[in-house]
């Protein structure tokens, strides 16, 4: 497996093996990576609600944002506006770019930029962007700068993507198989996380829900036995 350099990345963009919307600019092209810019949309978890039981804490399944969107407040900024990340606050930001990995021999790995971490923003993400992925990415962000408020501007370069060439291209069927069923994302480009978007099929959701329920019940050994390779 090899890492694409700047000329190879530009060539892949020219042939639409890689696609970014909006298009990249010269600031984003690194010797062997692409910087992604922060988008205008933020999701803020709600940590409490009031119902018939009283004021009740909300526990949000952060890894399944689309299934729990009612537990987030959405902030959509306009050009010229900023987002202030409060001390110790956790939010989910989105990428400005919609990314498409159209070539079946390419995958990518997402990392935070060191300049982002130096500001006290914990962008504790590193993950795989699957072959065939199409959509925006989401960034878990936390202010770890003590009592300071960190001001974020849409368009800031916050993370970078390294593209890797597989030893052999995947078939469309292989690229679409994640776990036991179809891929987590669709062609719709709805907001998603690293290697994950809004579930595109009921089959995948059942696969994931069944696994989680078995883990909650302490049945890890049963998962290993029932779904062994």
N, CA, C and O of each residue as an XYZ file, in Angstrom:
916
protein
N       0.854     -1.192      0.000
C       0.000      0.000      0.000
C       0.887      1.238      0.000
O       1.794      1.348      0.825
N       0.641      2.157     -0.901
C       1.465      3.358     -1.025
C       0.627      4.609     -0.810
O      -0.588      4.595     -1.007
N       1.288      5.696     -0.401
C       0.622      6.973     -0.145
C       0.790      7.876     -1.357
O       1.888      7.999     -1.900
N      -0.305      8.510     -1.780
C      -0.260      9.394     -2.942
C       0.454     10.695     -2.595
O       0.249     11.263     -1.522
N       1.289     11.156     -3.510
C       1.956     12.439     -3.362
C       1.160     13.507     -4.108
O       0.169     13.216     -4.779
N       1.618     14.742     -3.973
C       0.901     15.877     -4.573
C       0.589     15.673     -6.059
O      -0.567     15.840     -6.448
N       1.570     15.318     -6.914
C       1.234     15.129     -8.337
C       0.190     14.036     -8.556
O      -0.680     14.167     -9.417
N       0.279     12.960     -7.776
C      -0.671     11.855     -7.937
C      -2.067     12.254     -7.470
O      -3.067     11.846     -8.061
N      -2.130     13.050     -6.413
C      -3.426     13.543     -5.940
C      -4.072     14.438     -6.996
O      -5.258     14.308     -7.301
N      -3.270     15.345     -7.545
C      -3.794     16.244     -8.575
C      -4.242     15.469     -9.807
O      -5.251     15.807    -10.425
N      -3.494     14.434    -10.162
C      -3.889     13.600    -11.300
C      -5.204     12.890    -11.025
O      -6.057     12.797    -11.908
N      -5.374     12.388     -9.809
C      -6.618     11.699     -9.448
C      -7.802     12.663     -9.477
O      -8.910     12.274     -9.845
N      -7.574     13.909     -9.095
C      -8.640     14.910     -9.159
C      -8.993     15.211    -10.619
O     -10.166     15.358    -10.962
N      -7.981     15.300    -11.464
C      -8.206     15.581    -12.882
C      -9.055     14.501    -13.541
O      -9.907     14.797    -14.378
N      -8.820     13.256    -13.161
C      -9.558     12.137    -13.761
C     -10.853     11.823    -13.023
O     -11.562     10.885    -13.388
N     -11.171     12.609    -11.976
C     -12.363     12.412    -11.131
C     -12.306     11.132    -10.312
O     -13.328     10.689     -9.788
N     -11.111     10.521    -10.190
C     -10.957      9.424     -9.244
C     -11.185      9.944     -7.830
O     -11.697      9.230     -6.967
N     -10.796     11.203     -7.604
C     -11.119     11.942     -6.387
C     -11.900     13.184     -6.786
O     -11.604     13.814     -7.802
N     -12.891     13.530     -5.988
C     -13.663     14.738     -6.285
C     -13.973     15.466     -4.987
O     -14.340     14.856     -3.982
N     -13.817     16.785     -5.031
C     -14.124     17.630     -3.886
C     -15.080     18.728     -4.330
O     -14.861     19.378     -5.352
N     -16.139     18.928     -3.556
C     -17.111     19.977     -3.838
C     -17.370     20.775     -2.563
O     -17.890     20.215     -1.598
N     -17.021     22.083     -2.525
C     -16.428     22.865     -3.604
C     -15.001     22.425     -3.916
O     -14.373     21.703     -3.142
N     -14.502     22.881     -5.077
C     -13.171     22.484     -5.508
C     -12.112     22.977     -4.520
O     -12.301     23.981     -3.833
N     -11.002     22.252     -4.467
C      -9.902     22.628     -3.587
C      -9.196     23.877     -4.096
O      -9.301     24.236     -5.268
N      -8.473     24.532     -3.186
C      -7.634     25.664     -3.574
C      -6.185     25.335     -3.249
O      -5.902     24.298     -2.649
N      -5.262     26.215     -3.643
C      -3.836     25.933     -3.509
C      -3.382     25.819     -2.059
O      -2.395     25.138     -1.777
N      -4.092     26.480     -1.126
C      -3.719     26.386      0.277
C      -3.903     24.966      0.812
O      -3.235     24.571      1.768
N      -4.804     24.204      0.200
C      -5.170     22.896      0.744
C      -4.284     21.761      0.265
O      -4.303     20.679      0.853
N      -3.513     21.980     -0.780
C      -2.709     20.913     -1.361
C      -1.367     20.837     -0.646
O      -0.574     21.776     -0.707
N      -1.111     19.721      0.031
C       0.147     19.495      0.730
C       0.989     18.467     -0.032
O       0.486     17.840     -0.964
N       2.258     18.280      0.343
C       3.113     17.352     -0.419
C       2.546     15.942     -0.553
O       2.730     15.290     -1.581
N       1.854     15.471      0.492
C       1.268     14.128      0.407
C      -0.045     14.050      1.186
O      -0.358     13.022      1.787
N      -0.805     15.137      1.172
C      -2.082     15.162      1.879
C      -2.934     16.317      1.355
O      -2.459     17.185      0.622
N      -4.203     16.300      1.753
C      -5.142     17.372      1.448
C      -5.700     17.901      2.760
O      -6.173     17.126      3.591
N      -5.649     19.217      2.953
C      -6.294     19.832      4.107
C      -7.774     20.040      3.813
O      -8.132     20.512      2.734
N      -8.632     19.692      4.763
C     -10.069     19.940      4.629
C     -10.453     21.157      5.457
O      -9.880     21.412      6.517
N     -11.426     21.901      4.960
C     -11.872     23.117      5.619
C     -13.127     22.859      6.457
O     -13.933     21.983      6.144
N     -13.270     23.631      7.510
C     -14.434     23.540      8.383
C     -15.653     24.128      7.683
O     -15.565     25.188      7.062
N     -16.780     23.447      7.782
C     -18.003     23.909      7.143
C     -18.808     24.849      8.025
O     -18.328     25.321      9.055
N     -20.028     25.111      7.610
C     -20.884     26.088      8.280
C     -21.852     25.457      9.283
O     -22.524     26.169     10.029
N     -21.922     24.148      9.302
C     -22.917     23.476     10.144
C     -22.264     22.853     11.365
O     -21.226     22.199     11.261
N     -22.883     23.062     12.529
C     -22.421     22.486     13.788
C     -23.588     21.822     14.496
O     -24.719     22.304     14.433
N     -23.313     20.724     15.164
C     -24.303     20.033     15.983
C     -23.852     20.088     17.433
O     -22.728     19.704     17.757
N     -24.731     20.565     18.304
C     -24.414     20.707     19.726
C     -25.268     19.712     20.506
O     -26.494     19.818     20.481
N     -24.657     18.749     21.200
C     -25.457     17.767     21.949
C     -26.254     18.435     23.063
O     -25.751     19.307     23.771
N     -27.488     18.014     23.200
C     -28.301     18.439     24.341
C     -28.056     17.460     25.476
O     -28.204     16.250     25.300
N     -27.681     17.979     26.644
C     -27.382     17.076     27.751
C     -28.510     16.941     28.756
O     -28.376     16.221     29.746
N     -29.630     17.631     28.513
C     -30.774     17.427     29.394
C     -32.068     17.775     28.679
O     -32.072     18.483     27.672
N     -33.160     17.267     29.219
C     -34.486     17.559     28.705
C     -35.468     17.550     29.867
O     -35.149     17.059     30.950
N     -36.656     18.089     29.649
C     -37.715     18.061     30.653
C     -38.873     17.250     30.100
O     -39.400     17.571     29.035
N     -39.272     16.210     30.806
C     -40.413     15.398     30.396
C     -41.273     15.096     31.609
O     -41.146     15.756     32.640
N     -42.139     14.113     31.498
C     -43.060     13.810     32.589
C     -42.334     13.351     33.851
O     -42.898     13.394     34.944
N     -41.080     12.912     33.700
C     -40.310     12.466     34.855
C     -39.573     13.606     35.533
O     -39.103     13.451     36.660
N     -39.461     14.761     34.861
C     -38.741     15.903     35.396
C     -37.583     16.287     34.501
O     -37.599     15.993     33.306
N     -36.573     16.945     35.064
C     -35.362     17.274     34.303
C     -34.480     16.038     34.270
O     -34.026     15.543     35.302
N     -34.255     15.562     33.075
C     -33.586     14.270     32.909
C     -32.364     14.424     32.015
O     -32.410     15.104     30.990
N     -31.276     13.788     32.416
C     -30.066     13.810     31.611
C     -30.284     13.011     30.334
O     -30.954     11.979     30.336
N     -29.705     13.508     29.242
C     -29.768     12.819     27.961
C     -28.410     12.184     27.691
O     -27.371     12.835     27.800
N     -28.436     10.925     27.344
C     -27.219     10.232     26.942
C     -27.279     10.047     25.433
O     -28.140      9.337     24.915
N     -26.351     10.696     24.737
C     -26.376     10.710     23.280
C     -25.404      9.668     22.744
O     -24.257      9.591     23.183
N     -25.872      8.870     21.793
C     -24.993      7.924     21.116
C     -24.250      8.680     20.018
O     -24.735      8.788     18.892
N     -23.080      9.199     20.348
C     -22.349     10.066     19.437
C     -21.983      9.345     18.147
O     -21.861      9.977     17.097
N     -21.807      8.029     18.214
C     -21.393      7.302     17.021
C     -22.551      7.048     16.068
O     -22.363      6.438     15.016
N     -23.731      7.501     16.418
C     -24.895      7.268     15.563
C     -25.727      8.544     15.532
O     -26.884      8.559     15.950
N     -25.114      9.615     15.028
C     -25.719     10.949     15.089
C     -27.065     10.988     14.384
O     -28.022     11.556     14.911
N     -27.152     10.391     13.193
C     -28.389     10.485     12.421
C     -29.558      9.811     13.115
O     -30.706     10.210     12.924
N     -29.277      8.786     13.924
C     -30.353      8.096     14.629
C     -30.821      8.883     15.844
O     -31.854      8.562     16.432
N     -30.065      9.917     16.226
C     -30.407     10.682     17.429
C     -30.362     12.176     17.150
O     -29.970     12.955     18.019
N     -30.759     12.587     15.949
C     -30.662     13.994     15.592
C     -31.530     14.887     16.478
O     -31.235     16.072     16.639
N     -32.599     14.329     17.055
C     -33.453     15.140     17.922
C     -32.731     15.530     19.202
O     -33.206     16.408     19.923
N     -31.597     14.905     19.508
C     -30.849     15.209     20.720
C     -29.712     16.198     20.455
O     -28.830     16.382     21.294
N     -29.744     16.824     19.291
C     -28.744     17.825     18.948
C     -29.433     19.121     18.525
O     -30.469     19.100     17.860
N     -28.848     20.236     18.919
C     -29.229     21.528     18.365
C     -28.322     21.812     17.178
O     -27.101     21.692     17.283
N     -28.914     22.186     16.054
C     -28.144     22.446     14.848
C     -27.936     23.943     14.669
O     -28.886     24.723     14.735
N     -26.689     24.337     14.442
C     -26.336     25.728     14.184
C     -25.832     25.815     12.756
O     -24.856     25.158     12.395
N     -26.490     26.619     11.950
C     -26.094     26.816     10.550
C     -25.628     28.260     10.400
O     -26.445     29.181     10.411
N     -24.332     28.459     10.262
C     -23.781     29.797     10.142
C     -23.881     30.309      8.716
O     -24.062     29.536      7.775
N     -23.762     31.603      8.570
C     -23.727     32.268      7.278
C     -22.319     32.825      7.050
O     -21.579     33.016      8.015
N     -21.932     33.089      5.796
C     -20.612     33.678      5.542
C     -20.398     34.947      6.359
O     -21.266     35.819      6.408
N     -19.246     35.042      6.993
C     -18.921     36.181      7.838
C     -19.201     35.944      9.308
O     -18.763     36.730     10.148
N     -19.920     34.881      9.643
C     -20.195     34.563     11.035
C     -19.144     33.588     11.568
O     -18.455     32.916     10.800
N     -19.034     33.525     12.900
C     -18.088     32.615     13.542
C     -18.805     31.765     14.583
O     -19.964     32.008     14.918
N     -18.096     30.770     15.082
C     -18.635     29.858     16.101
C     -17.673     29.857     17.273
O     -16.501     29.517     17.112
N     -18.155     30.237     18.462
C     -17.311     30.234     19.648
C     -17.505     28.927     20.415
O     -18.600     28.598     20.871
N     -16.405     28.204     20.536
C     -16.398     26.931     21.256
C     -16.103     27.221     22.718
O     -15.013     27.679     23.060
N     -17.076     26.952     23.578
C     -16.982     27.309     24.991
C     -16.018     26.390     25.729
O     -15.736     25.289     25.255
N     -15.508     26.820     26.878
C     -14.573     25.979     27.629
C     -15.157     24.597     27.913
O     -16.273     24.474     28.418
N     -14.398     23.573     27.586
C     -14.755     22.174     27.817
C     -15.972     21.724     27.022
O     -16.518     20.650     27.277
N     -16.401     22.536     26.063
C     -17.586     22.180     25.280
C     -17.237     21.188     24.176
O     -16.176     21.260     23.556
N     -18.160     20.266     23.952
C     -18.030     19.276     22.886
C     -19.099     19.546     21.835
O     -20.282     19.645     22.158
N     -18.683     19.666     20.583
C     -19.629     19.845     19.483
C     -19.171     18.968     18.322
O     -18.086     18.388     18.350
N     -20.010     18.888     17.316
C     -19.656     18.181     16.090
C     -19.677     19.180     14.949
O     -20.705     19.792     14.659
N     -18.526     19.337     14.304
C     -18.429     20.192     13.132
C     -18.498     19.355     11.866
O     -18.439     18.127     11.917
N     -18.622     20.019     10.748
C     -18.729     19.328      9.463
C     -17.682     19.870      8.496
O     -17.207     20.997      8.634
N     -17.340     19.053      7.530
C     -16.397     19.511      6.506
C     -17.111     20.403      5.504
O     -18.275     20.180      5.171
N     -16.396     21.414      5.030
C     -16.940     22.244      3.960
C     -17.075     21.429      2.683
O     -18.044     21.574      1.937
N     -16.090     20.571      2.442
C     -16.053     19.814      1.196
C     -16.877     18.527      1.295
O     -16.904     17.843      2.319
N     -17.533     18.241      0.199
C     -18.083     16.903     -0.007
C     -17.026     16.117     -0.757
O     -16.561     16.547     -1.812
N     -16.647     14.979     -0.225
C     -15.563     14.209     -0.800
C     -16.104     12.952     -1.462
O     -17.036     12.325     -0.958
N     -15.513     12.590     -2.594
C     -15.895     11.361     -3.289
C     -14.631     10.572     -3.615
O     -13.714     11.093     -4.249
N     -14.587      9.325     -3.182
C     -13.529      8.401     -3.566
C     -14.114      7.468     -4.624
O     -14.699      6.432     -4.310
N     -13.943      7.857     -5.865
C     -14.589      7.138     -6.969
C     -13.765      5.975     -7.500
O     -14.316      5.070     -8.129
N     -12.456      5.978     -7.261
C     -11.587      4.918     -7.760
C     -11.567      3.764     -6.770
O     -11.401      3.973     -5.568
N     -11.733      2.561     -7.270
C     -11.820      1.389     -6.408
C     -10.467      0.916     -5.897
O     -10.389     -0.090     -5.192
N      -9.397      1.633     -6.248
C      -8.080      1.280     -5.726
C      -7.591      2.294     -4.690
O      -6.437      2.242     -4.267
N      -8.477      3.228     -4.277
C      -8.083      4.268     -3.335
C      -8.911      4.220     -2.057
O     -10.114      3.959     -2.086
N      -8.247      4.476     -0.941
C      -8.901      4.727      0.336
C      -8.180      5.917      0.963
O      -7.213      6.424      0.395
N      -8.641      6.365      2.124
C      -8.007      7.521      2.753
C      -8.036      7.385      4.269
O      -8.835      6.634      4.828
N      -7.150      8.124      4.915
C      -7.091      8.169      6.370
C      -7.151      9.627      6.792
O      -6.461     10.475      6.227
N      -7.979      9.913      7.785
C      -8.223     11.280      8.248
C      -7.468     11.533      9.549
O      -7.519     10.724     10.475
N      -6.768     12.663      9.608
C      -6.007     13.054     10.792
C      -6.285     14.520     11.112
O      -6.604     15.295     10.211
N      -6.167     14.916     12.397
C      -6.238     16.343     12.724
C      -4.960     17.043     12.313
O      -3.902     16.418     12.254
N      -5.044     18.342     12.026
C      -3.846     19.142     11.787
C      -3.224     19.515     13.130
O      -3.939     19.800     14.091
N      -1.904     19.512     13.196
C      -1.245     19.852     14.457
C      -1.546     21.287     14.877
O      -1.605     21.584     16.070
N      -1.735     22.176     13.907
C      -2.054     23.567     14.245
C      -3.412     23.663     14.942
O      -3.620     24.545     15.775
N      -4.320     22.778     14.612
C      -5.620     22.748     15.288
C      -5.454     22.319     16.734
O      -6.024     22.928     17.639
N      -4.673     21.270     16.949
C      -4.448     20.784     18.316
C      -3.716     21.816     19.163
O      -3.974     21.936     20.361
N      -2.800     22.562     18.541
C      -2.041     23.554     19.309
C      -2.928     24.671     19.839
O      -2.574     25.323     20.822
N      -4.058     24.900     19.216
C      -4.977     25.944     19.697
C      -5.795     25.472     20.898
O      -6.563     26.245     21.471
N      -5.634     24.218     21.273
C      -6.414     23.679     22.380
C      -7.685     23.003     21.940
O      -8.542     22.692     22.768
N      -7.826     22.765     20.633
C      -8.992     22.067     20.111
C      -8.652     20.593     19.991
O      -7.762     20.207     19.232
N      -9.361     19.783     20.740
C      -9.159     18.342     20.666
C      -9.977     17.806     19.500
O     -11.191     17.628     19.600
N      -9.292     17.555     18.403
C      -9.918     16.928     17.245
C      -9.435     15.481     17.248
O      -8.706     15.054     16.353
N      -9.850     14.739     18.258
C      -9.294     13.404     18.483
C      -9.905     12.418     17.506
O     -10.594     11.473     17.890
N      -9.635     12.663     16.236
C     -10.136     11.755     15.216
C      -8.985     11.286     14.358
O      -8.095     12.059     14.004
N      -9.013     10.063     14.041
C      -8.197      9.491     12.974
C      -8.945      8.251     12.557
O      -9.233      7.383     13.380
N      -9.255      8.168     11.302
C     -10.078      7.052     10.882
C     -10.022      6.848      9.390
O      -9.476      7.663      8.647
N     -10.595      5.751      8.973
C     -10.568      5.369      7.571
C     -11.739      5.994      6.827
O     -12.867      6.011      7.319
N     -11.457      6.502      5.644
C     -12.491      6.894      4.696
C     -12.510      5.803      3.632
O     -11.540      5.620      2.896
N     -13.610      5.094      3.561
C     -13.667      3.873      2.767
C     -13.647      4.140      1.274
O     -14.084      5.189      0.802
N     -13.132      3.173      0.550
C     -13.249      3.178     -0.904
C     -14.721      3.329     -1.287
O     -15.582      2.617     -0.770
N     -14.997      4.258     -2.194
C     -16.371      4.485     -2.627
C     -17.142      5.483     -1.797
O     -18.304      5.761     -2.094
N     -16.517      6.038     -0.750
C     -17.224      6.992      0.119
C     -17.609      8.249     -0.650
O     -16.828      8.764     -1.450
N     -18.803      8.729     -0.401
C     -19.290      9.974     -1.000
C     -20.064     10.741      0.066
O     -21.080     10.257      0.562
N     -19.597     11.922      0.416
C     -20.333     12.722      1.381
C     -19.438     13.664      2.165
O     -18.221     13.685      1.983
N     -20.055     14.438      3.031
C     -19.332     15.302      3.951
C     -18.854     14.477      5.138
O     -19.408     13.420      5.438
N     -17.828     14.968      5.802
C     -17.312     14.330      7.008
C     -17.725     15.148      8.218
O     -18.026     16.336      8.106
N     -17.736     14.496      9.380
C     -18.015     15.222     10.616
C     -16.817     15.126     11.540
O     -16.069     14.149     11.512
N     -16.641     16.167     12.369
C     -15.474     16.264     13.229
C     -15.916     16.455     14.680
O     -16.474     17.502     15.005
N     -15.689     15.494     15.548
C     -15.904     15.740     16.977
C     -14.865     16.740     17.465
O     -13.667     16.529     17.275
N     -15.308     17.822     18.089
C     -14.408     18.894     18.516
C     -14.676     19.238     19.976
O     -15.825     19.385     20.390
N     -13.591     19.364     20.756
C     -13.728     19.731     22.165
C     -12.715     20.804     22.515
O     -11.558     20.736     22.100
N     -13.156     21.800     23.286
C     -12.287     22.879     23.743
C     -11.550     22.420     25.003
O     -12.149     22.241     26.064
N     -10.237     22.236     24.857
C      -9.416     21.840     25.998
C      -8.379     22.906     26.325
O      -7.271     22.601     26.767
N      -8.759     24.166     26.099
C      -7.848     25.294     26.354
C      -8.146     25.955     27.694
O      -8.057     27.177     27.815
N      -8.493     25.174     28.682
C      -8.773     25.735     30.006
C     -10.048     26.559     30.006
O     -11.103     26.093     29.576
N      -9.940     27.800     30.498
C     -11.102     28.685     30.590
C     -11.275     29.555     29.351
O     -12.152     30.419     29.330
N     -10.479     29.354     28.341
C     -10.527     30.202     27.160
C     -11.651     29.773     26.213
O     -11.970     28.591     26.085
N     -12.232     30.768     25.563
C     -13.180     30.529     24.485
C     -12.403     30.513     23.172
O     -11.587     31.400     22.924
N     -12.648     29.530     22.346
C     -11.947     29.417     21.068
C     -12.911     29.797     19.951
O     -13.983     29.206     19.819
N     -12.532     30.764     19.165
C     -13.384     31.232     18.071
C     -13.000     30.501     16.785
O     -11.843     30.518     16.363
N     -13.982     29.869     16.182
C     -13.785     29.119     14.943
C     -14.451     29.846     13.784
O     -15.553     30.379     13.919
N     -13.784     29.860     12.667
C     -14.332     30.472     11.469
C     -14.539     29.399     10.397
O     -13.613     28.648     10.093
N     -15.731     29.319      9.825
C     -15.911     28.403      8.695
C     -14.869     28.674      7.617
O     -14.566     29.822      7.294
N     -14.338     27.608      7.079
C     -13.291     27.736      6.087
C     -11.906     27.472      6.636
O     -10.968     27.274      5.865
N     -11.751     27.463      7.971
C     -10.450     27.123      8.535
C     -10.062     25.706      8.119
O     -10.912     24.820      8.021
N      -8.776     25.505      7.879
C      -8.271     24.157      7.606
C      -8.052     23.455      8.937
O      -7.179     23.853      9.709
N      -8.824     22.429      9.212
C      -8.815     21.815     10.540
C      -8.255     20.399     10.559
O      -7.776     19.950     11.599
N      -8.302     19.682      9.437
C      -7.805     18.317      9.411
C      -7.240     18.020      8.031
O      -7.397     18.815      7.105
N      -6.584     16.879      7.897
C      -5.987     16.528      6.619
C      -6.265     15.068      6.296
O      -6.466     14.233      7.177
N      -6.266     14.799      5.006
C      -6.565     13.468      4.504
C      -5.357     12.945      3.730
O      -4.817     13.626      2.859
N      -4.950     11.738      4.061
C      -3.898     11.042      3.333
C      -4.550      9.959      2.491
O      -5.351      9.174      2.999
N      -4.214      9.911      1.216
C      -4.806      8.931      0.309
C      -3.820      7.790      0.078
O      -2.631      8.009     -0.151
N      -4.339      6.579      0.144
C      -3.516      5.395     -0.015
C      -4.054      4.537     -1.160
O      -5.261      4.418     -1.373
N      -3.109      3.951     -1.882
C      -3.467      3.084     -2.997
C      -3.427      1.633     -2.520
O      -2.428      1.187     -1.956
N      -4.502      0.911     -2.744
C      -4.595     -0.477     -2.311
C      -3.685     -1.363     -3.156
O      -3.327     -1.013     -4.281
N      -3.319     -2.512     -2.600
C      -2.485     -3.454     -3.344
C      -3.170     -3.942     -4.615
O      -2.507     -4.268     -5.600
N      -4.486     -3.991     -4.586
C      -5.265     -4.312     -5.781
C      -6.594     -3.599     -5.680
O      -7.080     -3.377     -4.571
N      -7.202     -3.231     -6.796
C      -8.518     -2.581     -6.743
C      -9.574     -3.534     -6.185
O      -9.515     -4.744     -6.406
N     -10.524     -2.978     -5.471
C     -11.669     -3.754     -5.009
C     -12.700     -3.857     -6.128
O     -12.757     -3.005     -7.015
N     -13.500     -4.893     -6.076
C     -14.668     -4.937     -6.952
C     -15.744     -4.056     -6.348
O     -15.682     -3.766     -5.153
N     -16.736     -3.614     -7.128
C     -17.828     -2.829     -6.543
C     -18.517     -3.541     -5.389
O     -18.923     -2.907     -4.415
N     -18.651     -4.872     -5.499
C     -19.300     -5.634     -4.435
C     -18.450     -5.626     -3.164
O     -18.983     -5.495     -2.063
N     -17.145     -5.765     -3.313
C     -16.260     -5.734     -2.146
C     -16.257     -4.358     -1.501
O     -16.276     -4.241     -0.276
N     -16.232     -3.329     -2.315
C     -16.206     -1.966     -1.782
C     -17.489     -1.632     -1.034
O     -17.479     -0.808     -0.119
N     -18.584     -2.262     -1.415
C     -19.884     -1.956     -0.817
C     -20.179     -2.800      0.413
O     -21.186     -2.572      1.084
N     -19.326     -3.769      0.722
C     -19.588     -4.668      1.841
C     -18.842     -4.194      3.076
O     -17.611     -4.180      3.098
N     -19.585     -3.807      4.102
C     -19.013     -3.338      5.357
C     -19.584     -4.177      6.479
O     -20.775     -4.105      6.781
N     -18.719     -4.978      7.100
C     -19.237     -5.900      8.085
C     -19.995     -7.014      7.383
O     -19.438     -7.733      6.553
N     -21.262     -7.147      7.721
C     -22.059     -8.236      7.175
C     -22.960     -7.798      6.032
O     -23.460     -8.637      5.283
N     -23.172     -6.501      5.888
C     -24.153     -6.044      4.915
C     -23.615     -4.872      4.110
O     -22.409     -4.627      4.067
N     -24.536     -4.150      3.471
C     -24.152     -3.076      2.557
C     -23.509     -1.917      3.295
O     -23.582     -1.809      4.519
N     -22.875     -1.047      2.507
C     -22.142      0.091      3.059
C     -23.037      0.984      3.891
O     -24.262      0.957      3.768
N     -22.395      1.785      4.751
C     -23.103      2.654      5.680
C     -23.624      3.916      5.029
O     -24.426      4.636      5.623
N     -23.181      4.191      3.821
C     -23.499      5.477      3.212
C     -24.132      5.272      1.847
O     -24.113      4.176      1.286
N     -24.690      6.352      1.329
C     -25.392      6.315      0.062
C     -24.832      7.382     -0.854
O     -23.923      8.122     -0.476
N     -25.376      7.464     -2.065
C     -24.954      8.487     -3.019
C     -25.547      9.849     -2.699
O     -25.230     10.830     -3.372
N     -26.396      9.930     -1.692
C     -27.130     11.164     -1.431
C     -26.245     12.282     -0.905
O     -26.579     13.459     -1.035
N     -25.090     11.903     -0.297
C     -24.191     12.929      0.229
C     -24.671     13.524      1.533
O     -24.269     14.635      1.877
N     -25.513     12.830      2.269
C     -25.948     13.335      3.559
C     -24.791     13.318      4.523
O     -23.840     12.559      4.339
N     -24.856     14.150      5.557
C     -23.747     14.302      6.466
C     -23.451     13.002      7.161
O     -24.365     12.292      7.582
N     -22.155     12.677      7.289
C     -21.785     11.446      7.945
C     -20.448     11.580      8.646
O     -19.785     12.612      8.540
N     -20.054     10.551      9.353
C     -18.805     10.552     10.067
C     -17.754      9.852      9.261
O     -18.013      9.369      8.159
N     -16.564      9.797      9.814
C     -15.480      9.153      9.111
C     -15.857      7.723      8.796
O     -16.133      6.930      9.696
N     -15.867      7.392      7.495
C     -16.247      6.051      7.095
C     -17.685      5.745      7.405
O     -18.062      4.573      7.421
N     -18.509      6.742      7.653
C     -19.881      6.461      8.063
C     -20.779      7.601      7.663
O     -20.448      8.767      7.873
N     -21.925      7.265      7.083
C     -22.941      8.259      6.795
C     -24.285      7.742      7.250
O     -24.385      6.698      7.894
N     -25.309      8.486      6.909
C     -26.656      8.039      7.228
C     -26.878      6.676      6.602
O     -26.559      6.461      5.433
N     -27.425      5.756      7.385
C     -27.593      4.387      6.908
C     -28.410      4.361      5.633
O     -29.483      4.959      5.548
N     -27.884      3.659      4.643
C     -28.550      3.626      3.355
C     -29.451      2.429      3.177
O     -30.161      2.331      2.176
N     -29.437      1.512      4.132
C     -30.285      0.332      3.986
C     -30.723     -0.152      5.349
O     -29.979     -0.052      6.324
N     -31.929     -0.675      5.414
C     -32.433     -1.216      6.665
C     -31.586     -2.399      7.116
O     -31.437     -2.645      8.313
N     -31.026     -3.139      6.140
C     -30.203     -4.279      6.490
C     -29.015     -3.894      7.335
O     -28.710     -4.561      8.324
N     -28.333     -2.812      6.954
C     -27.180     -2.385      7.742
C     -27.607     -1.970      9.140
O     -26.938     -2.310     10.116
N     -28.710     -1.243      9.251
C     -29.134     -0.760     10.552
C     -29.452     -1.925     11.481
O     -29.155     -1.872     12.675
N     -30.056     -2.977     10.931
C     -30.339     -4.139     11.751
C     -29.048     -4.822     12.183
O     -28.909     -5.244     13.330
N     -28.104     -4.924     11.248
C     -26.799     -5.500     11.550
C     -26.163     -4.755     12.714
O     -25.719     -5.374     13.681
N     -26.119     -3.452     12.630
C     -25.485     -2.644     13.655
C     -26.256     -2.706     14.968
O     -25.652     -2.860     16.029
N     -27.569     -2.588     14.915
C     -28.383     -2.604     16.124
C     -28.285     -3.935     16.838
O     -28.227     -3.979     18.066
N     -28.266     -5.033     16.075
C     -28.152     -6.356     16.689
C     -26.821     -6.492     17.415
O     -26.768     -7.001     18.535
N     -25.755     -6.040     16.780
C     -24.434     -6.131     17.410
C     -24.397     -5.319     18.696
O     -23.913     -5.798     19.721
N     -24.909     -4.084     18.645
C     -24.880     -3.223     19.831
C     -25.698     -3.834     20.970
O     -25.266     -3.821     22.122
N     -26.869     -4.363     20.651
C     -27.710     -4.949     21.688
C     -27.026     -6.137     22.351
O     -27.119     -6.313     23.566
N     -26.344     -6.947     21.560
C     -25.629     -8.083     22.130
C     -24.480     -7.622     23.012
O     -24.193     -8.249     24.031
N     -23.809     -6.515     22.626
C     -22.740     -5.980     23.463
C     -23.292     -5.455     24.788
O     -22.700     -5.663     25.847
N     -24.450     -4.764     24.710
C     -25.086     -4.255     25.923
C     -25.406     -5.401     26.879
O     -25.315     -5.244     28.097
N     -25.777     -6.537     26.331
C     -26.137     -7.704     27.144
C     -24.928     -8.542     27.537
O     -25.083     -9.605     28.137
N     -23.720     -8.074     27.206
C     -22.524     -8.790     27.595
C     -22.269    -10.060     26.810
O     -21.671    -11.002     27.330
N     -22.716    -10.097     25.567
C     -22.638    -11.325     24.777
C     -21.536    -11.251     23.720
O     -21.735    -11.666     22.578
N     -20.371    -10.720     24.107
C     -19.268    -10.616     23.158
C     -18.829    -11.987     22.650
O     -18.583    -12.166     21.457
N     -18.733    -12.949     23.563
C     -18.340    -14.297     23.143
C     -19.347    -14.881     22.162
O     -18.972    -15.585     21.225
N     -20.630    -14.585     22.382
C     -21.663    -15.089     21.472
C     -21.531    -14.455     20.093
O     -21.736    -15.122     19.078
N     -21.187    -13.158     20.053
C     -20.953    -12.502     18.758
C     -19.818    -13.197     18.021
O     -19.929    -13.503     16.834
N     -18.717    -13.445     18.744
C     -17.549    -14.074     18.126
C     -17.891    -15.469     17.593
O     -17.435    -15.857     16.517
N     -18.693    -16.213     18.348
C     -19.029    -17.570     17.938
C     -20.050    -17.585     16.804
O     -19.913    -18.334     15.838
N     -21.084    -16.735     16.941
C     -22.181    -16.748     15.963
C     -21.754    -16.163     14.635
O     -22.228    -16.599     13.586
N     -20.857    -15.175     14.661
C     -20.483    -14.487     13.435
C     -18.993    -14.657     13.115
O     -18.363    -13.743     12.583
N     -18.447    -15.804     13.433
C     -17.046    -16.066     13.147
C     -16.802    -16.087     11.634
O     -17.700    -16.401     10.853
N     -15.588    -15.751     11.242
C     -15.241    -15.730      9.831
C     -15.177    -17.135      9.261
O     -14.896    -17.307      8.075
